[in-house]
């Protein structure tokens, strides 16, 4: 007899709307709080968005960061940030640090500055090795910010158009509200925790949007299927049936994805850790938004009963009764 792991019973009858719109209102409040956090606390932007130089150092002896900072003080650099990098894969005698220098200098001046920084660090740590040097000019960083915003906006518009064409505009609007909620909460978390926000995190945001809409479309497709065969149940009952029928798939998909992301976060190294952290949070928020944001918005907006029949009078959509009577 084959062993089958079941995290969710075969049939469930959970009423996802018994709290009314309270979970949705709470989520909207968190989204507003996230926007306020970004505006007041700001983001810990990486070198991609700020412009400047990042130097990664490696040494066999553990030199205090204060010694590195003292060595660089004499250079009178504008803004220097020194962080220590930890990773489970590092050897016991492997000490890695990252020096980030915000600068608006041209290429020649930047190369001279890098040489001065390396020489200064060797005075306090002769064994130091510079394993990576990255430089982004101020013009390029500005273009990257604009491109990142356009990428997120274009993805939301494209997804709304796809869902609208496949289902109805109510589903498209509900999907975009949920995706916007996922992206805003993720950005807000990075602002509150002051985790570095760079192009890798933008890639994570786009991945979160794709992961979340996949789950949402599965639920919406089940809703449409039930609407075509059930002519008596209310929209609330149909949404509950669809959510319960897809609950096992949602839990298993999310769990397996999070296990892979957790492995990336622990053993993937500091380069990929920010991406994995964003995806871990985004996967959870995406499932929540499908159930308590997208479904609730569809319930509020209402949908028509049968896609196979075109209405002869009146506007299409919002013709489905939303009450349970």
C-alpha positions as CSV (number, residue, x, y, z in Angstrom):
1,X,0.0,0.0,0.0
2,X,1.5,3.3,-1.1
3,X,2.1,6.0,1.5
4,X,0.3,9.2,0.8
5,X,0.9,12.4,2.7
6,X,-2.2,14.4,3.3
7,X,-1.9,17.8,5.0
8,X,-5.5,18.7,4.2
9,X,-8.5,16.4,4.4
10,X,-10.1,15.3,1.1
11,X,-13.2,17.3,1.8
12,X,-13.3,20.5,3.8
13,X,-16.2,22.9,4.5
14,X,-14.4,26.0,5.9
15,X,-16.4,29.2,5.8
16,X,-13.7,31.7,4.6
17,X,-16.2,34.6,4.9
18,X,-17.5,34.1,8.4
19,X,-15.5,37.1,9.6
20,X,-16.9,39.2,6.8
21,X,-14.5,41.7,5.4
22,X,-12.5,42.1,8.5
23,X,-9.4,40.2,7.2
24,X,-9.5,42.3,4.0
25,X,-9.8,45.6,5.9
26,X,-6.9,44.5,8.2
27,X,-4.8,43.7,5.1
28,X,-5.6,47.1,3.6
29,X,-4.5,48.7,6.9
30,X,-1.2,46.8,6.8
31,X,-0.7,47.9,3.2
32,X,-1.2,51.6,4.2
33,X,1.2,51.1,7.1
34,X,3.7,49.6,4.7
35,X,3.5,52.7,2.4
36,X,3.9,55.0,5.4
37,X,7.0,52.9,6.5
38,X,8.5,53.3,3.1
39,X,7.9,57.1,3.1
40,X,9.1,57.7,6.7
41,X,11.8,55.1,7.2
42,X,13.0,54.8,3.7
43,X,14.6,51.7,2.0
44,X,18.1,50.3,2.5
45,X,18.8,50.5,-1.2
46,X,21.7,48.5,-2.6
47,X,24.4,49.8,-4.8
48,X,22.2,49.1,-7.9
49,X,19.9,52.0,-6.9
50,X,22.2,54.4,-5.1
51,X,25.2,54.3,-7.4
52,X,28.7,53.8,-6.0
53,X,31.1,50.9,-5.4
54,X,30.9,47.7,-3.5
55,X,34.1,45.9,-2.5
56,X,34.0,42.4,-1.1
57,X,37.0,41.4,1.1
58,X,38.1,38.1,2.4
59,X,40.7,37.3,5.1
60,X,42.0,34.5,7.2
61,X,42.1,36.6,10.3
62,X,39.1,38.3,12.0
63,X,39.8,42.0,11.8
64,X,37.3,44.3,13.6
65,X,35.1,46.4,11.4
66,X,36.2,49.5,13.5
67,X,39.7,49.0,12.3
68,X,38.6,48.9,8.6
69,X,36.5,52.1,9.3
70,X,39.5,53.9,10.9
71,X,41.7,53.0,8.0
72,X,39.2,54.5,5.6
73,X,38.5,57.7,7.6
74,X,41.7,59.3,6.3
75,X,40.4,59.0,2.7
76,X,37.5,61.4,3.5
77,X,34.9,59.4,1.5
78,X,31.3,60.6,1.3
79,X,29.4,57.6,2.7
80,X,31.0,54.3,3.7
81,X,29.1,51.3,5.0
82,X,31.0,48.2,6.3
83,X,29.1,45.0,7.0
84,X,30.2,41.5,8.0
85,X,29.0,38.6,5.8
86,X,28.1,35.3,7.4
87,X,27.4,32.1,5.7
88,X,27.2,28.4,6.9
89,X,29.4,27.3,4.1
90,X,32.3,29.5,5.2
91,X,35.4,27.9,6.6
92,X,36.4,28.5,10.2
93,X,39.3,30.8,9.1
94,X,37.2,32.6,6.4
95,X,36.1,36.1,7.3
96,X,34.2,38.1,4.7
97,X,33.3,41.7,4.8
98,X,31.6,44.1,2.4
99,X,32.5,47.7,2.0
100,X,29.9,49.9,0.3
101,X,30.9,53.4,-0.8
102,X,28.2,55.7,-2.2
103,X,29.8,57.9,-4.8
104,X,28.9,60.0,-7.8
105,X,32.3,60.0,-9.4
106,X,33.1,59.2,-13.0
107,X,34.9,55.9,-14.0
108,X,38.5,57.2,-13.8
109,X,37.9,58.8,-10.4
110,X,36.2,55.6,-9.2
111,X,39.1,53.4,-10.2
112,X,41.5,55.7,-8.3
113,X,39.3,55.6,-5.3
114,X,39.1,51.8,-5.3
115,X,42.9,51.6,-5.4
116,X,43.1,53.9,-2.5
117,X,40.6,51.9,-0.5
118,X,42.4,48.6,-1.1
119,X,45.7,50.1,-0.1
120,X,44.2,51.5,3.1
121,X,42.7,48.2,4.1
122,X,45.9,46.4,3.5
123,X,47.6,48.6,6.1
124,X,45.4,47.0,8.9
125,X,45.1,43.6,7.3
126,X,48.0,42.6,5.0
127,X,46.3,39.2,4.2
128,X,43.1,40.7,2.9
129,X,42.0,39.6,-0.6
130,X,39.5,41.6,-2.7
131,X,37.2,38.9,-4.2
132,X,34.7,41.2,-6.0
133,X,34.4,44.9,-6.9
134,X,31.2,46.3,-8.4
135,X,30.7,49.9,-9.5
136,X,27.4,51.5,-10.7
137,X,27.3,55.1,-11.9
138,X,24.6,57.5,-10.7
139,X,23.0,57.8,-14.2
140,X,22.8,54.0,-14.5
141,X,21.3,53.7,-11.0
142,X,18.6,56.2,-11.8
143,X,17.7,54.3,-15.0
144,X,17.5,51.0,-13.0
145,X,15.0,52.5,-10.5
146,X,12.8,53.7,-13.4
147,X,13.1,50.3,-15.2
148,X,12.3,48.4,-12.0
149,X,9.1,50.5,-11.4
150,X,8.0,50.0,-15.0
151,X,8.6,46.3,-14.8
152,X,6.3,45.9,-11.8
153,X,3.7,48.2,-13.3
154,X,3.8,46.4,-16.6
155,X,3.4,43.0,-15.0
156,X,0.3,44.2,-13.0
157,X,-1.3,45.7,-16.1
158,X,-0.6,42.6,-18.2
159,X,-1.9,40.2,-15.6
160,X,-5.1,42.3,-15.2
161,X,-5.6,42.2,-19.0
162,X,-5.1,38.5,-19.1
163,X,-7.5,37.7,-16.2
164,X,-10.1,40.2,-17.6
165,X,-10.0,38.5,-21.1
166,X,-10.1,35.0,-19.6
167,X,-12.8,35.7,-17.0
168,X,-14.4,39.1,-16.4
169,X,-13.3,42.5,-15.4
170,X,-14.3,41.9,-11.8
171,X,-11.8,39.0,-11.6
172,X,-9.1,41.1,-13.1
173,X,-9.7,44.0,-10.7
174,X,-9.7,41.6,-7.7
175,X,-6.5,39.9,-8.9
176,X,-4.6,43.2,-9.3
177,X,-5.8,44.4,-5.8
178,X,-4.4,41.1,-4.3
179,X,-1.1,41.4,-6.3
180,X,-0.6,45.0,-5.3
181,X,-1.2,44.0,-1.7
182,X,1.5,41.3,-1.9
183,X,4.0,43.6,-3.4
184,X,3.4,46.5,-1.0
185,X,3.6,44.3,2.1
186,X,6.8,42.8,0.9
187,X,8.4,46.2,0.2
188,X,7.1,47.4,3.6
189,X,8.7,44.5,5.4
190,X,12.1,45.3,3.8
191,X,11.6,48.9,4.9
192,X,10.8,48.1,8.5
193,X,13.7,45.5,8.8
194,X,16.0,47.7,6.7
195,X,17.1,44.6,4.6
196,X,19.1,45.6,1.5
197,X,16.8,46.3,-1.4
198,X,18.4,45.8,-4.9
199,X,17.6,44.4,-8.3
200,X,17.5,40.9,-6.9
201,X,14.6,41.9,-4.7
202,X,12.8,43.4,-7.7
203,X,13.2,40.0,-9.4
204,X,11.7,38.5,-6.2
205,X,8.7,40.9,-6.4
206,X,8.0,39.9,-10.0
207,X,8.3,36.2,-9.0
208,X,5.9,36.7,-6.1
209,X,3.4,38.3,-8.4
210,X,3.6,35.4,-10.8
211,X,3.4,32.8,-8.0
212,X,0.4,34.5,-6.4
213,X,-1.6,35.0,-9.7
214,X,-1.1,31.3,-10.5
215,X,-3.0,30.3,-7.3
216,X,-5.6,33.0,-7.9
217,X,-6.3,31.8,-11.4
218,X,-6.8,28.2,-10.2
219,X,-9.4,29.4,-7.8
220,X,-11.1,31.7,-10.3
221,X,-11.3,28.9,-12.9
222,X,-13.0,26.6,-10.3
223,X,-15.4,29.4,-9.5
224,X,-16.3,29.8,-13.2
225,X,-16.7,26.0,-13.5
226,X,-19.1,25.8,-10.5
227,X,-21.1,28.9,-11.7
228,X,-21.9,27.1,-15.0
229,X,-23.3,24.0,-13.3
230,X,-24.8,25.5,-10.1
231,X,-27.8,27.8,-10.8
232,X,-29.0,28.1,-7.2
233,X,-26.2,28.7,-4.8
234,X,-25.2,32.2,-3.9
235,X,-21.9,33.7,-4.9
236,X,-20.6,33.4,-1.3
237,X,-21.4,29.7,-1.2
238,X,-19.7,29.1,-4.6
239,X,-16.6,31.0,-3.6
240,X,-16.4,28.9,-0.4
241,X,-16.8,25.7,-2.5
242,X,-14.1,26.7,-4.9
243,X,-11.7,27.7,-2.1
244,X,-12.3,24.4,-0.2
245,X,-11.9,22.3,-3.4
246,X,-8.5,23.9,-4.2
247,X,-7.3,24.1,-0.6
248,X,-5.3,20.9,-0.7
249,X,-3.5,22.0,-3.9
250,X,-2.8,25.4,-2.5
251,X,-1.3,24.1,0.7
252,X,0.9,21.5,-1.0
253,X,2.1,23.9,-3.7
254,X,3.0,26.5,-1.1
255,X,4.6,24.1,1.3
256,X,6.9,22.5,-1.3
257,X,7.8,26.0,-2.7
258,X,8.7,27.2,0.8
259,X,10.8,24.2,1.6
260,X,12.9,24.9,-1.5
261,X,13.1,28.6,-0.6
262,X,14.1,27.7,3.0
263,X,17.0,25.6,1.7
264,X,18.1,28.6,-0.5
265,X,17.9,30.9,2.5
266,X,20.0,28.7,4.8
267,X,22.5,27.3,2.4
268,X,22.3,29.5,-0.7
269,X,24.8,32.1,0.4
270,X,24.3,35.8,1.1
271,X,24.0,36.6,-2.6
272,X,20.7,34.8,-2.9
273,X,19.5,35.2,0.7
274,X,17.6,38.4,0.1
275,X,15.7,36.9,-2.8
276,X,14.8,33.8,-0.8
277,X,13.7,35.9,2.2
278,X,11.4,38.0,0.0
279,X,10.0,34.9,-1.7
280,X,9.3,33.1,1.6
281,X,7.3,36.1,2.8
282,X,5.7,36.6,-0.5
283,X,4.6,33.0,-0.8
284,X,2.7,33.2,2.5
285,X,1.2,36.6,1.7
286,X,0.2,35.4,-1.8
287,X,-1.9,32.5,-0.4
288,X,-3.5,34.8,2.1
289,X,-4.4,37.4,-0.6
290,X,-6.0,34.8,-2.8
291,X,-8.3,33.7,-0.1
292,X,-9.0,36.9,1.9
293,X,-8.4,39.6,-0.7
294,X,-9.2,38.4,-4.2
295,X,-12.1,36.2,-3.2
296,X,-13.6,38.9,-1.0
297,X,-13.2,41.5,-3.8
298,X,-15.1,39.2,-6.2
299,X,-17.8,38.8,-3.6
300,X,-18.1,42.6,-3.3
301,X,-18.1,43.2,-7.0
302,X,-20.3,40.3,-8.0
303,X,-20.2,38.4,-11.3
304,X,-22.8,37.3,-13.9
305,X,-24.3,33.8,-13.7
306,X,-23.4,32.2,-17.1
307,X,-20.5,33.0,-19.4
308,X,-22.2,31.1,-22.2
309,X,-25.2,33.5,-22.4
310,X,-24.8,37.1,-23.4
311,X,-27.1,39.5,-21.6
312,X,-29.7,41.1,-23.9
313,X,-30.2,44.1,-21.8
314,X,-28.2,46.0,-19.3
315,X,-24.4,45.9,-18.7
316,X,-22.6,42.6,-18.4
317,X,-21.1,41.6,-15.0
318,X,-22.3,42.4,-11.5
319,X,-25.5,40.5,-12.2
320,X,-24.9,37.7,-9.7
321,X,-26.6,38.1,-6.3
322,X,-24.0,38.4,-3.5
323,X,-26.3,37.7,-0.6
324,X,-26.8,34.2,0.9
325,X,-30.6,34.4,0.7
